[in-house]
Amino acid sequence: MTEGVYILLFENDECLLRIGALGTLRFAKGWHGYVGSALGPGGFARVQRHVTLYHYHDRPPRWHIDHLLTSPHFHLRYAICGPTQDKLECFLARRICIDGDAGFGASDCRCATHLFHRRHNPLDETRSVFTALGLVPVIKSINTDW
């Protein structure tokens, strides 16, 4: 299957970043996760687009997530993909994004946010949430699998 939902996990320093129309946001040190959908055209090629932007900064930021991908304060560590044809992006975001910045990544839905913060690496937590939704998570380390 080439489509589904995903979470990008970043390790980051404390910083202030301007995020488009959201303005300047303060990000606490630790880990941030972004919940996205790969159900549209191209499917999981969207995740590859994110990884390419992270590595090469080959275009200016357009979406909220692009600002993290191009920031020197954010280090993309993992992409967790859950193959599915079901629209689970918002359900996944509501399950895991309990403390994110209002509106981040959620300009086209009614969710409070699609970004979450944790003090420590949330890889095991994200794996558990995918499994609880009946998804088989495919985990890729950005430094070794891409």
C-alpha positions as CSV (number, residue, x, y, z in Angstrom):
1,M,0.0,0.0,0.0
2,T,1.3,3.4,-0.9
3,E,-0.9,5.6,1.1
4,G,-1.9,6.2,4.7
5,V,-1.0,8.4,7.7
6,Y,2.4,9.4,9.1
7,I,4.1,11.1,12.0
8,L,7.4,12.9,11.6
9,L,9.5,13.0,14.8
10,F,12.0,15.8,15.4
11,E,14.5,16.4,18.1
12,N,14.9,20.1,18.8
13,D,16.5,22.9,20.8
14,E,14.4,25.5,22.5
15,C,13.7,28.2,20.0
16,L,11.4,30.8,18.5
17,L,10.3,30.3,14.9
18,R,8.0,32.3,12.7
19,I,5.4,29.8,11.3
20,G,3.5,31.6,8.5
21,A,0.2,33.0,9.5
22,L,0.5,31.4,13.0
23,G,3.2,34.0,13.8
24,T,6.2,33.5,16.0
25,L,5.9,30.4,18.2
26,R,8.1,29.2,21.1
27,F,9.1,25.6,20.9
28,A,10.3,23.8,24.1
29,K,13.4,21.7,23.9
30,G,12.8,18.0,23.4
31,W,10.9,16.2,20.7
32,H,8.1,17.3,18.4
33,G,5.9,15.1,16.3
34,Y,3.8,16.1,13.3
35,V,0.8,14.1,12.2
36,G,0.1,14.1,8.5
37,S,-2.0,12.4,5.8
38,A,-0.6,10.6,2.7
39,L,-4.0,9.8,1.2
40,G,-3.8,12.4,-1.5
41,P,-2.0,12.2,-4.9
42,G,1.3,10.5,-4.5
43,G,0.6,8.8,-1.2
44,F,3.7,8.3,0.9
45,A,5.7,10.3,-1.7
46,R,4.6,13.2,0.5
47,V,6.9,11.9,3.3
48,Q,9.8,11.7,0.8
49,R,9.0,15.3,-0.1
50,H,9.4,16.2,3.6
51,V,12.7,14.3,3.9
52,T,14.0,16.0,0.7
53,L,13.2,19.4,2.0
54,Y,14.8,18.6,5.3
55,H,18.1,17.5,3.6
56,Y,18.3,20.0,0.8
57,H,16.1,23.1,1.7
58,D,15.4,23.1,-2.1
59,R,12.3,25.4,-1.9
60,P,10.9,28.0,0.4
61,P,8.5,26.9,3.2
62,R,4.9,26.7,2.1
63,W,3.2,24.6,4.8
64,H,3.5,24.8,8.6
65,I,5.6,21.7,8.7
66,D,8.0,23.1,6.1
67,H,9.2,25.7,8.7
68,L,10.4,22.9,11.0
69,L,11.9,21.0,8.2
70,T,14.1,24.0,7.2
71,S,15.0,25.2,10.7
72,P,18.5,24.6,12.0
73,H,16.9,24.0,15.4
74,F,14.8,21.0,14.3
75,H,16.4,17.7,13.5
76,L,14.2,15.2,11.7
77,R,14.9,11.8,13.2
78,Y,12.1,9.4,12.2
79,A,9.2,9.0,9.8
80,I,6.5,6.6,11.1
81,C,4.1,5.5,8.3
82,G,0.8,3.6,8.8
83,P,-0.5,2.2,5.5
84,T,-4.3,2.6,5.3
85,Q,-7.0,3.8,3.0
86,D,-9.0,5.1,6.0
87,K,-9.0,8.8,6.8
88,L,-7.3,8.5,10.2
89,E,-5.1,11.6,10.2
90,C,-7.4,13.7,12.5
91,F,-8.3,10.7,14.7
92,L,-4.5,10.1,15.2
93,A,-3.9,13.8,15.9
94,R,-6.6,13.9,18.5
95,R,-5.1,10.8,20.2
96,I,-1.6,12.0,20.4
97,C,-1.5,15.8,20.1
98,I,-2.6,16.7,23.6
99,D,-0.2,19.6,24.0
100,G,0.6,21.2,20.7
101,D,0.6,24.7,19.3
102,A,-2.9,25.7,18.4
103,G,-3.6,25.5,14.7
104,F,-0.3,24.0,13.6
105,G,-0.9,21.8,10.6
106,A,-4.6,22.0,11.1
107,S,-5.7,24.8,8.8
108,D,-7.7,22.5,6.6
109,C,-9.6,20.6,9.4
110,R,-11.2,21.2,12.8
111,C,-8.5,19.7,14.9
112,A,-6.8,21.9,17.5
113,T,-3.4,20.9,16.2
114,H,-1.4,18.3,14.4
115,L,1.8,18.9,16.3
116,F,2.8,17.5,19.7
117,H,5.7,17.9,22.2
118,R,7.4,15.4,24.4
119,R,10.4,15.9,26.7
120,H,11.8,12.5,25.7
121,N,11.8,10.4,22.5
122,P,8.2,9.4,21.8
123,L,9.0,6.7,19.3
124,D,7.6,3.9,21.5
125,E,4.5,6.0,22.2
126,T,3.8,6.7,18.5
127,R,4.3,3.0,17.7
128,S,1.7,2.1,20.3
129,V,-0.8,4.6,19.0
130,F,-0.5,3.3,15.5
131,T,-1.0,-0.3,16.8
132,A,-4.0,0.8,18.8
133,L,-5.6,2.1,15.7
134,G,-5.0,-1.2,13.9
135,L,-2.1,0.1,11.8
136,V,1.2,-1.6,11.3
137,P,3.8,1.1,11.7
138,V,6.7,1.3,9.3
139,I,9.5,3.2,11.0
140,K,12.3,4.8,9.1
141,S,15.3,6.5,10.7
142,I,16.1,9.5,8.7
143,N,19.9,9.1,9.2
144,T,20.1,5.5,8.1
145,D,17.0,4.5,6.0
146,W,16.9,7.4,3.5
